[in-house]
Amino acid sequence: MARISYVNKDQASDEVKEIYSQIEQGFGTLPNFFKAMAQSPEALKMVWGIFSQVVPSWKLSPKLLELAYIRASQLNGCDY
């Protein structure tokens, strides 16, 4: 269970919805990390600004990338 609540699309401001749209284009999905980050739209904008510079250079499919996230979480003893 998340300690920080997620901002779902239907609850989001127009500014956050636009960023969500960009995130979905980049990742193929909307990761919960960004939904939690949206509690602070300015932080979301800043973090997405960094991610958006990196995402296009990734050569992995969204499915394989997600598997990498899961495995990294397992190796580090993190809940995912």
Residue frames as a rotation matrix with the C-alpha (Angstrom) as fourth column:
MET 1
0.579 0.815 0.000 0.00
0.815 -0.579 0.000 0.00
0.000 0.000 -1.000 0.00
ALA 2
-0.136 -0.623 0.770 1.34
0.584 -0.678 -0.446 3.40
0.800 0.389 0.456 -0.96
ARG 3
-0.251 -0.019 -0.968 2.09
0.912 -0.341 -0.230 5.85
-0.325 -0.940 0.102 1.82
ILE 4
-0.713 0.084 -0.696 1.61
-0.244 -0.961 0.133 8.73
-0.657 0.265 0.706 -0.56
SER 5
0.221 0.879 0.422 -1.70
0.273 0.360 -0.892 8.66
-0.936 0.312 -0.161 -2.37
TYR 6
-0.671 -0.400 0.624 -1.72
0.663 0.053 0.747 8.61
-0.332 0.915 0.230 -6.14
VAL 7
-0.260 0.569 -0.780 -3.22
-0.443 -0.788 -0.428 11.35
-0.858 0.234 0.457 -8.28
ASN 8
-0.249 0.272 0.930 -5.34
0.684 0.729 -0.029 9.52
-0.686 0.628 -0.368 -10.84
LYS 9
-0.842 -0.136 0.521 -6.07
0.519 -0.467 0.716 11.06
0.146 0.873 0.465 -14.23
ASP 10
0.021 0.958 0.286 -9.68
0.683 -0.222 0.696 11.86
0.730 0.181 -0.659 -13.36
GLN 11
0.663 0.169 -0.729 -8.51
0.718 -0.421 0.555 13.81
-0.213 -0.891 -0.400 -10.27
ALA 12
-0.277 -0.958 -0.071 -5.59
0.870 -0.282 0.405 15.58
-0.408 0.050 0.911 -11.94
SER 13
0.226 0.219 -0.949 -5.40
-0.096 -0.965 -0.246 19.20
-0.969 0.147 -0.197 -12.98
ASP 14
0.986 0.160 -0.037 -5.11
-0.038 0.006 -0.999 20.01
-0.159 0.987 0.012 -16.67
GLU 15
0.366 -0.926 -0.091 -1.38
-0.919 -0.343 -0.195 20.68
0.149 0.155 -0.976 -16.24
VAL 16
-0.308 -0.458 0.834 -0.82
-0.645 0.745 0.171 17.25
-0.699 -0.486 -0.524 -14.65
LYS 17
0.578 0.582 0.572 -3.00
0.054 0.672 -0.739 15.53
-0.814 0.458 0.357 -17.28
GLU 18
0.864 -0.322 -0.387 -0.77
-0.482 -0.304 -0.822 16.97
0.147 0.896 -0.418 -20.01
ILE 19
-0.156 -0.962 0.226 2.35
-0.988 0.153 -0.029 15.65
-0.007 -0.227 -0.974 -18.28
TYR 20
-0.022 0.245 0.969 0.64
-0.338 0.911 -0.238 12.28
-0.941 -0.333 0.063 -17.76
SER 21
0.917 0.398 -0.020 -0.02
-0.125 0.239 -0.963 12.15
-0.378 0.886 0.269 -21.50
GLN 22
0.447 -0.840 -0.307 3.67
-0.807 -0.231 -0.544 12.76
0.386 0.491 -0.781 -22.23
ILE 23
-0.324 -0.548 0.772 4.68
-0.842 0.538 0.028 10.10
-0.431 -0.641 -0.635 -19.70
GLU 24
0.392 0.558 0.731 2.33
-0.132 0.821 -0.556 7.55
-0.911 0.121 0.395 -21.28
GLN 25
0.932 -0.109 -0.344 3.82
-0.350 -0.042 -0.936 8.30
0.088 0.993 -0.077 -24.69
GLY 26
0.095 -0.995 0.026 7.32
-0.935 -0.098 -0.341 7.77
0.342 0.008 -0.940 -23.34
PHE 27
-0.632 -0.362 0.685 6.72
-0.685 0.674 -0.276 4.68
-0.362 -0.644 -0.674 -21.22
GLY 28
-0.669 0.484 -0.564 3.68
-0.187 0.625 0.758 3.14
0.719 0.613 -0.328 -22.86
THR 29
0.173 0.690 -0.703 1.98
0.770 0.350 0.534 3.29
0.614 -0.633 -0.471 -19.46
LEU 30
0.284 -0.047 0.958 1.67
-0.423 -0.903 0.081 5.61
0.861 -0.428 -0.276 -16.46
PRO 31
-0.331 -0.494 -0.804 3.90
0.466 0.655 -0.594 4.28
0.820 -0.572 0.013 -13.65
ASN 32
0.626 0.627 -0.464 2.66
0.672 -0.133 0.728 4.78
0.394 -0.768 -0.505 -10.10
PHE 33
-0.270 -0.820 -0.505 5.87
0.930 -0.357 0.083 6.63
-0.248 -0.448 0.859 -9.29
PHE 34
-0.877 -0.061 0.477 4.65
0.284 -0.866 0.412 9.56
0.388 0.497 0.776 -11.37
LYS 35
0.143 0.987 0.071 1.13
0.336 -0.116 0.935 9.38
0.931 -0.110 -0.348 -9.91
ALA 36
0.454 -0.069 -0.888 2.63
0.889 -0.031 0.457 9.80
-0.059 -0.997 0.048 -6.44
MET 37
-0.619 -0.780 -0.087 4.95
0.759 -0.623 0.187 12.55
-0.200 0.049 0.979 -7.66
ALA 38
-0.421 0.533 0.734 1.89
0.460 -0.572 0.679 14.45
0.782 0.624 -0.005 -8.96
GLN 39
0.394 0.476 -0.786 1.04
0.919 -0.218 0.329 15.43
-0.015 -0.852 -0.523 -5.37
SER 40
0.133 -0.415 -0.900 3.44
0.116 -0.895 0.430 18.24
-0.984 -0.162 -0.071 -6.22
PRO 41
0.880 0.294 0.372 2.85
0.377 0.041 -0.925 19.28
-0.287 0.955 -0.075 -9.85
GLU 42
0.713 -0.681 -0.168 6.07
-0.700 -0.681 -0.214 21.31
0.031 0.270 -0.962 -9.84
ALA 43
-0.126 -0.754 0.644 8.08
-0.632 0.562 0.534 18.28
-0.765 -0.340 -0.547 -8.71
LEU 44
0.375 0.345 0.861 6.36
0.385 0.787 -0.483 16.11
-0.843 0.512 0.162 -11.33
LYS 45
0.998 0.014 -0.062 7.21
-0.047 -0.502 -0.864 18.65
-0.043 0.865 -0.500 -14.02
MET 46
0.348 -0.937 0.026 10.85
-0.924 -0.338 0.181 18.77
-0.161 -0.087 -0.983 -12.93
VAL 47
-0.178 -0.401 0.899 11.27
-0.329 0.885 0.330 14.99
-0.927 -0.237 -0.290 -12.64
TRP 48
0.609 0.445 0.656 9.53
0.448 0.490 -0.748 14.36
-0.654 0.750 0.099 -15.96
GLY 49
0.864 -0.353 -0.360 11.78
-0.498 -0.708 -0.501 16.98
-0.078 0.612 -0.787 -17.55
ILE 50
-0.160 -0.952 0.261 14.77
-0.868 0.261 0.422 14.85
-0.470 -0.159 -0.868 -16.58
PHE 51
-0.143 0.171 0.975 13.16
0.088 0.983 -0.160 11.52
-0.986 0.063 -0.156 -17.52
SER 52
0.816 0.577 0.036 11.95
0.092 -0.068 -0.993 12.85
-0.571 0.814 -0.109 -20.87
GLN 53
0.436 -0.751 -0.496 15.55
-0.895 -0.417 -0.156 13.49
-0.090 0.512 -0.854 -21.88
VAL 54
-0.554 -0.683 0.475 16.51
-0.685 0.699 0.206 9.89
-0.472 -0.212 -0.856 -21.08
VAL 55
0.132 0.722 0.679 13.44
-0.170 0.691 -0.702 7.87
-0.977 -0.022 0.214 -22.18
PRO 56
0.815 0.260 -0.517 13.89
-0.532 -0.018 -0.847 8.32
-0.230 0.965 0.123 -25.97
SER 57
-0.042 -0.928 -0.371 17.38
-0.956 0.145 -0.255 6.82
0.290 0.344 -0.893 -25.78
TRP 58
-0.230 -0.001 0.973 16.16
-0.584 0.800 -0.137 3.60
-0.779 -0.600 -0.185 -24.16
LYS 59
-0.577 -0.081 -0.813 16.32
-0.779 0.356 0.517 0.71
0.248 0.931 -0.269 -26.57
LEU 60
-0.976 0.209 0.065 14.26
0.164 0.896 -0.412 -1.72
-0.144 -0.391 -0.909 -24.46
SER 61
-0.362 0.928 0.094 10.59
0.213 -0.015 0.977 -2.43
0.908 0.373 -0.192 -25.04
PRO 62
-0.081 0.397 0.914 8.27
-0.811 -0.559 0.171 -1.19
0.579 -0.728 0.367 -22.26
LYS 63
0.877 0.440 -0.193 7.68
-0.277 0.791 0.546 -4.80
0.393 -0.425 0.815 -21.16
LEU 64
0.348 -0.833 -0.431 11.39
0.659 0.544 -0.519 -5.61
0.667 -0.104 0.738 -20.87
LEU 65
-0.449 -0.465 0.763 12.05
-0.132 -0.810 -0.571 -2.31
0.884 -0.358 0.302 -19.14
GLU 66
0.387 0.686 0.616 9.34
-0.787 -0.103 0.608 -3.11
0.480 -0.721 0.500 -16.58
LEU 67
0.863 -0.137 -0.486 10.94
0.257 0.948 0.190 -6.50
0.434 -0.289 0.853 -15.95
ALA 68
-0.180 -0.980 0.090 14.25
0.481 -0.168 -0.861 -4.73
0.858 -0.111 0.501 -15.32
TYR 69
-0.231 0.180 0.956 12.55
-0.651 -0.759 -0.014 -2.48
0.723 -0.626 0.293 -12.74
ILE 70
0.797 0.598 0.086 11.00
-0.485 0.548 0.681 -5.47
0.360 -0.585 0.727 -11.01
ARG 71
0.589 -0.642 -0.491 14.30
0.575 0.760 -0.304 -7.38
0.568 -0.104 0.816 -10.90
ALA 72
-0.409 -0.745 0.527 16.20
0.114 -0.615 -0.780 -4.36
0.905 -0.259 0.336 -9.58
SER 73
0.149 0.559 0.816 13.56
-0.822 -0.389 0.417 -3.99
0.550 -0.733 0.401 -6.84
GLN 74
0.932 0.186 -0.312 13.94
-0.037 0.903 0.429 -7.67
0.362 -0.388 0.848 -5.92
LEU 75
0.195 -0.955 -0.224 17.73
0.628 0.297 -0.720 -7.45
0.754 0.000 0.657 -5.77
ASN 76
-0.622 -0.425 0.658 17.51
-0.097 -0.792 -0.603 -4.39
0.777 -0.439 0.451 -3.54
GLY 77
-0.732 0.365 -0.576 14.83
0.678 0.480 -0.557 -5.84
0.074 -0.798 -0.599 -1.26
CYS 78
-0.875 0.435 -0.213 12.28
-0.395 -0.896 -0.203 -3.22
-0.279 -0.094 0.956 -2.29
ASP 79
-0.159 0.905 0.394 8.53
0.502 0.418 -0.757 -3.64
-0.850 0.077 -0.521 -2.66
TYR 80
-0.970 -0.142 -0.199 7.41
-0.095 -0.528 0.844 -2.84
-0.225 0.837 0.499 -6.17
